[in-house]
């Protein structure tokens, strides 16, 4: 799908496509309402602006759509992005599972990180370091990670 096809899609279809990249309903609605995008660069800028303005509740909806790092997912995007993590040995995957539980216990949501191109060991090190964050700092970090994942997926969407 090219950017023109996304621009020309009906509102409901555009929102549906955007939600495959970031499952935050209000973000998708506001982003779709700003069409035409005209270019990938413009789409990414608008997506970033709208994600920065997205409520915590909408971010929580998006977080709920993401699988845990190191766990197999039905989502082709997640499997592609986590390929490095999923190729790890059982010792690292067990450590990720333990870290995921500790993270969720501390912060109340899934550990979100842009996993594309990163090894399981690297993702585990990032997880360990982020466990030291206070909740406000971690919320800023996870929003940055959500934006990175969203940009990656939007780029794939319009290049497909």
C-alpha positions in Angstrom: 0.0 0.0 0.0 1.4 3.4 -0.9 0.8 6.7 1.0 -1.8 7.6 -1.7 -3.9 4.5 -0.9 -3.8 5.4 2.8 -4.8 9.0 2.0 -7.7 7.7 -0.2 -9.0 5.0 2.1 -12.3 5.7 3.8 -12.0 7.0 7.4 -12.9 3.7 9.0 -10.5 1.8 6.8 -7.7 4.3 7.5 -8.2 4.1 11.2 -8.2 0.2 11.0 -4.9 0.3 9.1 -3.4 2.8 11.5 -4.5 0.6 14.4 -2.4 -2.3 13.0 0.6 0.0 13.7 -0.5 1.3 17.1 -3.7 0.0 18.6 -4.6 3.3 20.3 -8.1 4.2 19.0 -8.2 7.9 19.7 -4.7 8.3 18.2 -5.8 6.5 15.1 -8.9 8.6 14.8 -7.0 11.9 15.2 -4.2 10.8 12.9 -6.7 9.7 10.2 -8.5 13.0 10.5 -5.3 14.8 9.5 -5.2 13.3 6.0 -4.1 13.7 3.3 -0.6 12.8 4.5 1.0 13.2 1.1 4.3 11.5 2.1 5.7 9.1 4.5 7.7 11.9 6.2 4.4 13.8 6.8 2.6 10.7 8.0 5.4 10.0 10.6 5.4 13.6 11.8 1.7 13.6 12.3 1.7 10.2 13.9 4.4 11.4 16.4 2.5 14.6 17.2 -0.7 12.7 17.8 1.0 10.0 19.9 2.6 12.7 22.0 -0.9 14.1 22.6 -2.5 10.8 23.3 -4.0 10.2 26.7 -2.5 7.7 29.1 -5.7 5.6 28.8 -5.2 5.4 25.0 -1.6 4.4 25.5 -2.7 1.7 27.9 -5.0 0.3 25.2 -2.0 0.2 22.8 0.1 -1.5 25.4 -2.4 -4.2 26.0 -2.1 -5.2 22.3 1.6 -5.9 22.6 2.9 -9.3 23.6 5.6 -9.8 26.2 9.2 -9.7 24.9 10.4 -13.2 24.4 6.9 -14.8 24.0 5.6 -16.0 20.7 2.8 -13.9 19.3 0.0 -14.3 16.7 1.0 -11.0 15.3 3.3 -11.2 12.3 4.7 -7.7 13.1 5.6 -8.8 16.7 7.2 -12.0 15.5 9.2 -10.1 12.9 10.3 -7.4 15.4 11.2 -10.0 18.1 13.0 -12.4 15.8 16.3 -11.8 17.7 14.7 -12.4 21.1 12.8 -15.5 20.0 16.0 -17.0 18.7 17.6 -17.0 22.1 18.3 -20.0 24.3 16.1 -21.1 27.1 18.3 -19.5 29.8 17.9 -16.0 28.3 14.2 -16.6 27.6 13.7 -17.6 31.2 15.5 -14.5 32.4 13.2 -12.4 30.1 10.1 -14.1 31.5 11.3 -13.4 35.1 12.1 -9.8 34.1 8.8 -9.3 32.4 7.0 -10.4 35.6 9.0 -8.1 37.8 8.4 -5.2 35.3 4.7 -5.8 35.2 4.5 -6.1 39.0 6.3 -2.7 39.4 4.7 -0.7 36.6 1.4 -2.5 36.0 1.8 -3.0 32.2 3.8 -4.9 29.7 7.5 -4.1 29.2 7.5 -2.3 25.8 10.6 -1.9 23.8 11.3 -1.5 20.1 12.8 -5.0 19.7 13.5 -4.8 15.9 17.1 -5.7 15.2 18.0 -6.4 18.8 19.2 -9.6 20.5 17.5 -11.2 23.4 20.6 -10.4 25.6 20.3 -6.7 24.6 16.6 -6.6 25.3 17.2 -8.2 28.7 19.9 -5.6 29.5 17.5 -2.8 28.6 14.8 -4.4 30.7 17.1 -4.7 33.7 18.1 -1.1 33.4 14.5 0.1 33.0 13.5 -1.7 36.2 15.5 1.0 38.0 13.3 3.8 36.6 10.6 5.6 38.7 7.1 5.3 37.2 7.1 8.8 35.6 10.5 8.2 33.9 9.4 4.8 32.7 6.2 6.2 31.3 8.2 8.7 29.2 10.5 5.9 28.0 7.7 3.6 27.1 6.0 6.4 25.1 9.3 6.8 23.2 9.4 3.1 22.5 5.8 3.0 21.4 6.5 5.9 19.0 9.5 4.0 17.6 7.5 0.8 17.1 4.7 2.8 15.5 7.1 4.6 13.0 8.6 1.2 12.1 5.2 -0.3 11.4 3.8 2.7 9.5 6.9 2.7 7.3 6.2 -1.0 6.6 2.5 -0.4 6.0 3.0 2.2 3.3 5.9 0.3 1.7 3.9 -2.9 1.4 
